[in-house]
Amino acid sequence: MKTRITTICLCLLLVLGASAAPRYRKSSVSHWLGWSITGMEANAFAASRLPIEMLAGGGGQFHLQYELHKGGFFFNLGFGADYMLTQLAIPSYSNEFKRVDYTGERVLYRYCYADYKEQQRQVRLVVPIQFGYQFGEWLYLGVGAAFRVQPLLNTFSTRTRMLTEGEYDRFIQPIRNAPDYGYWTEDEYRGSGKVKSATNEVAVEVEIGARIPTPAKWFNLRIGAFVGYDFPLGSFKSRNETPLVDYSAIDVNPSTQSIANLQENIRFNSILDANIVSASAQRLRVGLRLTMLFDVTTERKHCMCNK
């Protein structure tokens, strides 16, 4: 008898607990809308026959964001754009040509470059996706990816110092600084244009940060540090036909050539388009992200208040 009464009481407690549970718990799912702004350092990597140096770059990203919360878990989807500035450098290199000078003597003619730098600018549309979890009241961790379409803007500018020299069989040292003989002294050269090798990209990102306390429960503000790596989704097929520097329009007649003709007709292509690069460039990004969200959940939240 005692066992039967105990069993009945336990069943009643379970029924009462199940019926009372919805009154005590918060709504299982909440919906948020807002925006995210990001500042970052960006560095480009490229496989090349020449030693290409990676210089510091930077950029920013802004996107609108929808986020879904269920307990400590969250998922968000965004749409926006980013601006990226990356820089590459080649310490020194030269191009050689077998020619004859104005006297008809054979010479190995060189264009010698030093301090070759290229700056690239991109504007892309971006669609980021992220899954995450909030630990307690403050700390959160997010892992995601972003699809980045081909750039709407993709330009480059080149700056370098160049001189010309000739190497003769009968001289030990090459001939330099002799404009009367067609060997032009060191000067600065510049170029600009459009980078042609960019493709769609997918980025893998990890973000860790903290929620900033606010008095309003319907307002969520957080700041996090992230690292992302961008992979191209294609390659530039005609790269093998593109030289880094195009001399085709330069006057190579030793009797009529001039420094003015050289400066006017030398053409620079992007490092990433040139045949010195053997693979599509990838990019590492690190930075800070500020996210601001507003609760737009329409479901009424229930609670039991102690009176």
C-alpha positions in Angstrom: 0.0 0.0 0.0 2.8 2.4 1.0 4.6 1.6 -2.3 1.5 2.2 -4.4 0.9 5.6 -2.7 4.5 6.6 -3.3 4.3 5.6 -6.9 1.1 7.6 -7.4 2.6 10.7 -5.7 5.7 10.5 -7.9 3.5 10.3 -11.0 1.5 13.3 -9.9 4.7 15.2 -9.2 6.0 14.4 -12.7 2.7 15.6 -14.3 2.7 18.8 -12.3 6.3 19.4 -13.1 5.8 18.9 -16.8 2.8 21.2 -16.8 4.6 23.9 -14.8 7.9 23.8 -16.8 6.8 26.1 -19.6 6.0 28.8 -17.0 9.5 28.7 -15.6 11.7 28.5 -18.8 12.5 31.3 -21.2 11.5 31.1 -24.8 13.6 28.4 -26.4 14.5 30.4 -29.5 15.1 34.2 -29.9 15.7 36.2 -33.1 18.1 39.1 -33.5 18.9 41.7 -36.2 21.8 44.1 -36.3 25.2 44.8 -37.8 28.8 44.0 -37.5 31.9 46.2 -38.2 35.4 44.8 -38.5 38.9 46.3 -38.6 41.7 44.0 -39.7 45.3 43.5 -40.8 45.6 41.6 -44.0 48.6 39.9 -45.6 48.8 38.2 -49.0 50.8 35.0 -49.8 51.9 34.0 -53.3 54.0 31.1 -54.5 56.7 32.5 -56.9 60.0 31.9 -58.5 61.2 35.1 -56.9 61.5 35.9 -53.2 58.3 37.9 -52.7 58.0 39.7 -49.3 54.7 40.1 -47.5 54.2 43.7 -46.2 51.5 44.7 -43.7 48.2 45.7 -45.2 44.7 46.3 -43.7 41.1 46.7 -44.3 37.6 46.8 -42.9 34.3 45.0 -43.3 30.6 46.0 -42.6 27.7 43.7 -42.9 24.1 43.4 -41.8 23.3 40.3 -39.7 20.5 38.0 -38.6 21.2 35.8 -35.6 19.3 33.0 -33.9 19.8 32.1 -30.3 18.8 28.8 -28.6 20.2 28.5 -25.1 23.9 29.1 -25.3 24.1 28.3 -29.0 23.8 30.9 -31.7 23.9 30.9 -35.5 24.2 34.0 -37.7 24.1 34.9 -41.4 25.1 38.2 -42.9 25.5 40.2 -46.1 27.9 43.1 -46.6 31.1 44.3 -48.2 34.7 44.7 -47.3 37.7 46.8 -48.4 41.1 45.3 -48.4 44.6 46.8 -49.0 47.5 44.3 -49.3 51.1 45.0 -50.2 53.9 42.8 -51.7 57.5 43.6 -52.4 60.4 42.1 -54.4 63.8 43.1 -53.0 65.6 43.1 -56.3 65.6 41.4 -59.7 66.6 42.1 -63.3 65.6 41.3 -66.9 68.3 40.5 -69.4 68.4 40.9 -73.2 71.0 40.2 -75.8 71.5 43.3 -77.9 74.0 45.3 -79.7 75.0 48.8 -78.7 75.2 51.9 -81.0 78.6 50.8 -82.3 77.3 47.3 -83.2 79.1 45.5 -80.4 77.3 42.6 -78.7 76.1 43.4 -75.1 74.0 41.7 -72.4 71.6 44.5 -71.6 69.8 44.6 -68.2 66.9 46.5 -66.6 67.9 46.3 -62.9 65.1 46.9 -60.3 65.4 47.6 -56.6 62.9 48.2 -53.8 60.0 47.0 -56.0 56.7 47.4 -54.1 53.1 46.8 -55.1 49.9 47.9 -53.3 46.6 46.3 -54.1 43.1 47.5 -53.3 39.9 45.3 -53.3 36.3 45.8 -52.6 34.2 42.6 -52.4 30.7 41.6 -51.5 30.8 39.1 -48.6 28.3 36.5 -47.2 29.5 35.3 -43.8 28.0 32.3 -41.8 28.9 31.5 -38.2 28.1 29.0 -35.6 28.9 29.7 -31.9 28.4 29.1 -28.3 28.2 31.5 -25.4 29.8 30.3 -22.2 28.1 31.8 -19.2 27.2 35.4 -19.3 30.2 36.8 -21.1 32.6 34.6 -23.1 31.7 33.3 -26.6 33.4 31.3 -29.4 32.4 31.3 -33.0 33.5 29.3 -36.0 32.4 30.1 -39.5 33.1 30.7 -43.2 32.5 33.5 -45.6 31.9 33.5 -49.4 33.6 36.5 -51.0 32.7 37.2 -54.7 35.0 38.5 -57.3 36.1 42.1 -56.5 34.0 45.0 -57.6 37.2 47.1 -57.4 40.6 45.4 -57.8 43.4 47.8 -58.6 47.1 47.9 -58.0 49.9 50.5 -58.0 53.6 49.8 -58.5 56.6 51.8 -57.3 60.3 50.9 -57.9 63.7 52.2 -58.7 65.4 51.1 -61.9 68.6 51.6 -63.7 70.0 50.0 -66.9 73.4 48.4 -67.5 75.4 46.6 -70.2 77.8 43.7 -69.7 80.5 43.3 -72.3 82.8 40.3 -72.7 85.9 42.6 -72.8 85.0 44.5 -69.6 85.1 43.1 -66.1 82.5 45.4 -64.6 79.1 46.2 -66.3 78.7 49.7 -67.7 76.4 52.0 -65.8 75.6 55.7 -65.5 76.4 56.4 -69.1 73.3 57.9 -70.7 75.2 58.8 -73.9 75.7 55.1 -74.5 72.1 54.1 -73.6 72.7 53.2 -69.9 70.3 55.2 -67.9 70.9 56.2 -64.3 68.8 55.1 -61.4 65.3 56.7 -61.3 61.9 56.1 -59.9 59.2 54.4 -62.0 55.6 54.0 -61.3 52.6 52.1 -62.8 49.0 51.2 -62.0 46.2 49.1 -63.4 43.7 46.4 -62.7 44.5 43.0 -61.1 43.1 40.4 -63.4 43.8 37.2 -61.5 41.3 37.5 -58.7 38.6 34.9 -58.3 35.8 34.1 -55.9 37.1 33.2 -52.5 35.9 31.2 -49.4 37.2 32.3 -46.0 37.5 30.1 -42.9 37.3 32.2 -39.6 37.5 31.6 -35.9 36.3 34.3 -33.4 36.6 34.6 -29.7 35.3 37.4 -27.5 33.1 38.7 -24.8 29.6 40.2 -24.5 29.6 43.8 -23.2 27.0 44.2 -20.4 24.1 46.6 -21.2 21.1 47.6 -19.1 18.6 46.6 -21.9 17.9 42.9 -22.3 16.8 43.4 -25.9 20.2 44.8 -26.9 23.2 42.6 -27.4 26.7 44.1 -27.8 29.9 42.1 -28.1 33.5 42.5 -29.2 35.8 39.8 -30.4 39.1 39.0 -31.9 39.2 36.8 -35.0 41.6 35.2 -37.5 40.6 34.3 -41.1 42.2 32.6 -44.0 41.0 33.2 -47.6 41.2 30.5 -50.3 40.7 31.2 -54.0 38.0 29.2 -55.8 39.8 29.3 -59.2 43.0 30.3 -60.9 44.0 32.7 -63.7 44.6 30.6 -66.8 46.6 33.1 -68.9 49.2 34.0 -66.3 52.0 32.3 -68.2 51.6 34.8 -71.0 51.9 37.9 -68.7 55.3 39.4 -67.9 55.8 41.4 -64.7 57.1 44.3 -66.8 56.2 44.8 -70.4 58.9 46.4 -72.7 57.1 45.8 -76.0 56.4 49.6 -76.5 60.0 50.7 -75.7 62.3 51.9 -78.4 65.3 49.4 -78.4 67.2 51.0 -81.2 70.5 52.1 -79.5 70.8 55.1 -81.9 67.3 56.6 -81.1 66.4 55.4 -77.7 66.0 57.9 -74.8 65.2 58.0 -71.2 62.0 59.9 -71.9 60.9 57.1 -74.2 61.7 54.5 -71.5 59.7 56.3 -68.8 56.7 56.9 -71.1 56.4 53.4 -72.5 57.4 51.0 -69.8 54.3 49.0 -68.6 53.9 47.3 -65.2 51.6 44.4 -64.6 50.4 43.2 -61.2 52.7 40.7 -59.3 49.7 38.4 -58.9 49.0 38.4 -62.7 52.7 37.9 -63.8 54.2 34.6 -64.9 56.6 34.7 -61.9 53.7 33.6 -59.7 52.9 29.9 -59.9 49.7 29.7 -57.8 46.7 31.9 -56.9 47.3 34.1 -53.9 45.9 33.4 -50.5 45.3 35.8 -47.6 45.6 35.9 -43.8 43.4 38.3 -41.9 43.4 39.1 -38.2 41.5 41.8 -36.4 38.7 43.0 -34.1 34.9 42.8 -34.7 32.2 44.7 -33.0 28.7 43.3 -33.2 25.5 45.1 -32.3 22.2 43.1 -32.2 18.5 43.9 -31.4 16.0 41.3 -30.2 13.1 41.1 -32.7 11.5 38.0 -31.3 7.7 38.2 -31.6 6.9 35.3 -29.3 5.7 36.4 -25.9 8.0 35.3 -23.1 6.4 33.7 -20.1 7.7 33.8 -16.5 6.5 33.1 -13.0 6.9 36.0 -10.7 7.1 35.6 -7.0 4.6 37.7 -5.1 
